[in-house]
Amino acid sequence: MIIPILTQDHEHAAVLRTPTKDVESFDEELRDLVADMWDSMYAANGVGLAATQIGSVLRVAVIDVLGTEASKRRLVLVNPVIEWHDGQENAVEGCLSMPGKSWPIVRAYTVSLTYQSMDGLEYRKICRGLLARAIQHECDHLDGVLCNSKADTVSTW
């Protein structure tokens, strides 16, 4: 089900700046949340979405840097933690919660991430480039940080 994405000026936008809670129950409710997140992200033409962006306080994010429902690169991150990072690159980022705006943001080029699957299995992944950037962006959301607070300059698309 497509759930409207909260924007920073929405009446319930406080959830966007609230750190999330770890998922403890790997159940049907979690699977339903993730399905709704995929539907909502693709409907908005995004490449990533944090649960906070649809009003949930759970530490869950979905990412698909190809941005297509047929993609084989769909990644569900439950309770993600960035363990280390290396290098840096500057790129312009947008955010589904702040439509029409973008910011130049310096992020790590490589990240090492631990996370759980929807079944509670633990994984470690090393990512680079756009995927590493998307992971950092979504983990910021899960920590209650919006990308405009990471940038010095605001531009409009």
PyMOL commands that set and color helices and strands:
alter all, ss='L'
color gray80, all
select helices_A, chain A and resi 13-17+28-43+51-54+129-142+147-150
alter helices_A, ss='H'
color red, helices_A
select strands_A, chain A and resi 48-50+60-63+75-86+89-94+101-107+110-116+122-128+155-156
alter strands_A, ss='S'
color yellow, strands_A
deselect
rebuild
show_as cartoon
